[in-house]
Amino acid sequence: MKQFQSIARSFRQDYEAIKLALTTPWSTGQCEGQICRVKLIKRIGYGRAKADLLRQRVSHRFAA
């Protein structure tokens, strides 16, 4: 019962943010997708790549 009360209290504190998240048409889906892609690239090269190689792999997609 304590956990439920804690969740309910946090919902009350964040009511405005929750209401806006459910009623506005705006989405962060595109941004979240890019973040997920970069994290995947980083995981694939874990332990073998430095920041310069990661930067090259991430920016390669946008090179014309």
Rosetta silent file (secondary structure, phi, psi, omega in degrees, C-alpha in Angstrom):
SEQUENCE: MKQFQSIARSFRQDYEAIKLALTTPWSTGQCEGQICRVKLIKRIGYGRAKADLLRQRVSHRFAA
SCORE:     score description
SCORE:     0.000 S_00000001
   1 L     0.000  -33.470 -179.799    0.000    0.000    0.000 S_00000001
   2 H   -64.526  -37.296 -179.725    2.905    2.365    0.704 S_00000001
   3 H   -64.428  -41.475  178.966    4.220    1.967   -2.835 S_00000001
   4 H   -62.924  -42.304  178.314    0.842    2.898   -4.298 S_00000001
   5 H   -63.473  -38.698  178.710    0.643    5.996   -2.111 S_00000001
   6 H   -64.868  -43.527  178.518    4.135    7.001   -3.179 S_00000001
   7 H   -65.373  -43.363  179.480    3.270    6.642   -6.870 S_00000001
   8 H   -61.466  -39.924  178.786    0.005    8.532   -6.421 S_00000001
   9 H   -64.572  -42.386 -179.901    1.840   11.373   -4.665 S_00000001
  10 H   -67.378  -34.284  175.843    4.405   11.622   -7.468 S_00000001
  11 H   -64.075  -41.232  178.951    1.568   11.687  -10.044 S_00000001
  12 H   -64.290  -39.191 -179.734   -0.055   14.548   -8.164 S_00000001
  13 H   -68.263  -33.702 -177.283    3.237   16.455   -8.066 S_00000001
  14 L  -102.542   21.652 -174.333    3.809   15.925  -11.804 S_00000001
  15 H   -54.182  -47.176 -177.597    0.185   16.422  -12.859 S_00000001
  16 H   -61.909  -44.051  179.786    0.889   19.309  -15.263 S_00000001
  17 H   -65.151  -41.107  178.762    3.706   17.448  -17.010 S_00000001
  18 H   -64.758  -43.999  179.818    1.614   14.290  -17.313 S_00000001
  19 H   -61.175  -44.543  179.488   -1.359   16.244  -18.657 S_00000001
  20 H   -65.593  -38.402  179.732    0.805   17.981  -21.268 S_00000001
  21 H   -63.923  -31.666 -177.893    2.435   14.701  -22.305 S_00000001
  22 H   -90.163  -16.332 -174.170   -0.979   13.169  -22.955 S_00000001
  23 H  -113.019  -12.560 -179.938   -2.637   16.146  -24.646 S_00000001
  24 L   -95.789  145.770 -178.650   -0.004   17.714  -26.892 S_00000001
  25 L   -79.198   -8.642 -176.185    0.709   16.356  -30.372 S_00000001
  26 L   -70.510  142.790 -177.629    4.451   17.005  -30.028 S_00000001
  27 L  -137.390  148.926  175.317    6.724   13.940  -29.779 S_00000001
  28 L  -101.459   15.977 -176.350   10.397   13.280  -29.055 S_00000001
  29 H   -56.154  -44.710 -179.443   10.309   10.032  -31.030 S_00000001
  30 H   -62.440  -44.764  179.333   12.706   11.189  -33.761 S_00000001
  31 H   -64.365  -44.768  179.617   15.241   12.423  -31.224 S_00000001
  32 H   -61.952  -36.391  177.750   14.948    9.253  -29.128 S_00000001
  33 H   -63.336  -41.356  178.704   15.504    7.168  -32.252 S_00000001
  34 H   -66.335  -40.481  178.556   18.735    9.002  -33.028 S_00000001
  35 H   -62.373  -43.245  178.662   19.943    8.589  -29.442 S_00000001
  36 H   -61.441  -41.438 -179.827   19.185    4.852  -29.603 S_00000001
  37 H   -63.490  -43.790  179.885   21.106    4.569  -32.889 S_00000001
  38 H   -65.110  -40.617  178.116   24.179    6.321  -31.450 S_00000001
  39 H   -63.616  -37.783  177.817   24.101    4.112  -28.355 S_00000001
  40 H   -64.124  -46.706  177.904   23.941    1.017  -30.567 S_00000001
  41 H   -58.927  -41.181 -179.640   26.931    2.167  -32.615 S_00000001
  42 H   -65.535  -41.770  178.977   28.805    2.878  -29.397 S_00000001
  43 H   -65.040  -39.400 -179.756   28.010   -0.572  -27.973 S_00000001
  44 H   -60.585  -38.604 -177.647   29.114   -2.305  -31.171 S_00000001
  45 L   -95.949   12.736 -175.766   32.516   -0.640  -30.972 S_00000001
  46 L   -56.463  127.970  176.809   32.913   -0.917  -27.201 S_00000001
  47 L    85.039  -12.428 -176.831   36.522   -1.439  -26.186 S_00000001
  48 L  -116.749  -11.503 -171.752   37.846   -1.126  -29.737 S_00000001
  49 L  -127.300  148.934  174.851   37.044    2.434  -30.690 S_00000001
  50 L  -103.674  177.893 -175.106   37.896    5.868  -29.454 S_00000001
  51 H   -58.782  -35.367 -178.136   35.770    8.998  -29.688 S_00000001
  52 H   -66.599  -37.438  177.236   37.099    9.943  -33.132 S_00000001
  53 H   -70.171  -40.407  176.222   35.975    6.618  -34.670 S_00000001
  54 H   -59.656  -44.762  179.168   32.568    6.906  -32.975 S_00000001
  55 H   -60.434  -41.564  179.500   32.211   10.432  -34.368 S_00000001
  56 H   -64.863  -42.485  179.874   33.099    9.162  -37.839 S_00000001
  57 H   -66.478  -40.273 -179.044   30.548    6.330  -37.656 S_00000001
  58 H   -69.289  -44.085 -176.326   27.770    8.591  -36.369 S_00000001
  59 H   -79.485  -15.278  179.474   28.371   11.375  -38.891 S_00000001
  60 H   -57.368  -36.537 -177.822   28.847    8.915  -41.794 S_00000001
  61 L   -64.073  -31.248 -175.269   25.079    8.574  -42.148 S_00000001
  62 L   -94.404   -3.717  178.468   24.691   12.326  -42.761 S_00000001
  63 L   -73.280  137.930 -177.146   27.543   12.648  -45.250 S_00000001
  64 L   -86.520    0.000    0.000   26.276   13.310  -48.753 S_00000001
